[in-house]
């Protein structure tokens, strides 16, 4: 008959990534070196240990943090945008015009928000990364010693027992039959049987048995350390918002050099030329106005609002146990159209659970299956025997899954004693216990069906039931009983008496309660779901069906995946559930999906997922996962609850929708600021605003209202191309505002008004047009949005009439007729802006790209 779990194969899942050893035997040359360097019976001498420490061959693992404070400061501080603002600020401070440097607070706030949030995430991650094995048992000078992990050296003889975690790479030199849980490394949920000569990887754990391992690669040379080092190479998450803003700043930066020359020359010429301006001291006022024109051309407020929106979303998500390690990651999941899910630790809890038990009577008749949670209502000696296996202090993970459902028989019978016992062995795939007397007299054996049912014809019903269980992707075990108690001598020789099956047990991985509902949410939102696992196709297929994936039969076996990228992409279009996927293949799958034009999110918890998480547009790690995985992920689900992802999507959509809304305001301002600087520079006219006056108009028409708009609820589904959608409106609107300001300024000066009156008139015209742009961004109106506009209008009245505020900003009201003209020009510009607003959706983005 077939096995209850599929035959295991040696996979190149780890050496394919970084050349690490796997279950295959070590080469003869390396094995000979090992046998001649260290005696596995005595271990290293103290002198040999000291020599290796001096050579640096010691197991000191690099820190697990993904980013340093310096790298965070660099990313947030040293930008071209900050350089422009810094130079403008320094110029004003040197000239003693600190009142005109208000615009610098936006840049400072932007840096502070980014650094504080990302450093906070780094500290949380550092605390999570401390979950490592701390001490190990080694053989030195012929005696066992308990030492710290950092004191291990190359060629140490490490003694592994059940429950131990492997702290460094090595090779088994002695073994009693050891099973290693490599799920964090390979994704394979079943423990792997290892033999003498097999490689052992750091990060794996001993499920059962014991072994002596000679360490071959320690510290930074170990598999986990090398993979972590590769995964920790920092890269920014792709953000369309950030990319769009960077593009705008890049465009402006390319134009700044000629613009600075044009503006500065224009302001000097407006004061009689360079020589006259320098001789009379008017050059200082010219420089101040040039700074106003240049600093206003950089959309610093939009970058600040984006950072604030990201930071607020990150704080809200942190309350839901979602750690945002990079601000732009909040946006990422809102753009994702394919999400790749690892099975073990993501869709499942990663542990084994007993699902049901099927009693078999003395005639071999199979009864109806009993659900695990109803076993306490059953009775019989087989249940007591099953309880003994589950409550055995040396129970393996599969037997431990029985414990919650069956009572410990020794509680009801304190005199219950075993006469002999055979521990679990992966080679024999069974364990046994014997009782000399009492209700459990005889030998009880728990193991794989093929190990116990030797006469299939005599137990056809049991065989069929085991096959049905395996077909559902579950692990089938058989509990058998023999009347003859196993003697100690028979147990020593591993001789088992003939036994008849008394129950068929079905085990499976515990699927997270929130998995199916969360996957339904993504499908409803148009996000394609891929399940990518290192486990067996049958197991992966069963879990996929449990969470609602439309799959018939087993998952696609990744051993048959083509290496050619185009052929791989074709397979991925047709197959959404893949098994036996190696770490290198996971990364290749993500890259192929990206090549097809998808924005890909990847979830995982094991070291085998780290490279794929790093490659994906958005990596999401489980809080209980490996440190390397959490280090490279953009989001960490601290409590491991998959159901938090819809909340992340909602927050991301709110950020994108609101930033797109406020971007219309800011990019309109950038356009009119740049256009005004160019017009007044070319026409050799004095610029009509002081920096502080522009700060006032920015605050009333952009900054303050944008702050509230950026944080309001929004559930608009994201549509790519936000920058060009915005530019279709903002470019013509900004040019219209700039022309209106030019007209107001020329009219005011033709009326022989004081320059401060001209500046105030220009402020009035600009504010009227700016408030109209704000009103468009607030549509559809709500009471709160309407209130924002009313408050801004009232604030303008206060700013130009209250003496203390008016004097600070150097406002001076012009005559009533000029006020009327300024407001009228502002309203005329608003009418044209309304026209652009209605025409913009009809203008294809391609027109914007070519104009």
Buried (B, 14 or more C-beta within 10 A) or exposed (E): BEBBBBEBEEBBBBBBBBEBBBBEBBEEEBBEBBEEEBBBEEBBBEEBBEEBEEEEBBBBBEEBBBBEEEEBBEBBBEBBBBEBBBBBBEBBEEBEBEBBBBBBEBBBBBBEBBBEBBBBBBEBBBEBBEEBBEEBBBBBEEEEBEBEBBBBBBBBBBBBEBEBBBBBBBBBBBBEBBBBBBBBBBBBBBBBBBEBBBBBBBBBBBBBBBBBBBBBBBBBBBBBBBBBEBBBEBEEBBBBBBEBBBEBBEEBBEBBEEBBEBBBBBBBBBBEEBEEBBEEEBBEBBBBBBBBBBBBBBBBBBBBBBBBBBBBBBEBBBEBBBBBBBBBBBBBBBBBBBBBBBBBBBBBBBEBBBBBBBBBEEEEEBBEBBEBEEBEEEEEBBBBBBBBBBBBEEBBBBBBBBBEBBBBBBEEEEEBEBBBBBBBBBEBBBBBBBBBEBEBBBBBBBBBBBBBBEEEEEBEBBBBBBBBBBBBBBBBBBBBBBEBBBBEEBBEEEEBBEBBBBBBBBBBBEBBEBBBBBBEBBBEBEBBBBBBBBBBBBBBBBBBBBBBBEBEEBBBBBBEBEEEEEEBBBBBEEBBBBBBBBBBBBBBBBBBBBEEEBBBBBBBBBBBBBBBBBBBBBBBBBBBBBBBBBBBBBBBBBEBBBBBBBBBBBBBBBBBBBBBBBBBBBBBBBBBBBBBBBBBBEEBBBBBBBBBBBBBBBBBBBBBBBBBBBBBEBEEEBEEEBBBBBBBBBBBBBBBBBBBBBBBBBBBBEBEBEBBBBBBBBBBBBBBBBBBBBBBBBEEEEEEBEEBBEBBEEBBEEBBEEEEBBEEBBBBBBEEEBBEBBBBBBBBBBEBBBEBBEEBEEBEEEEBEEE
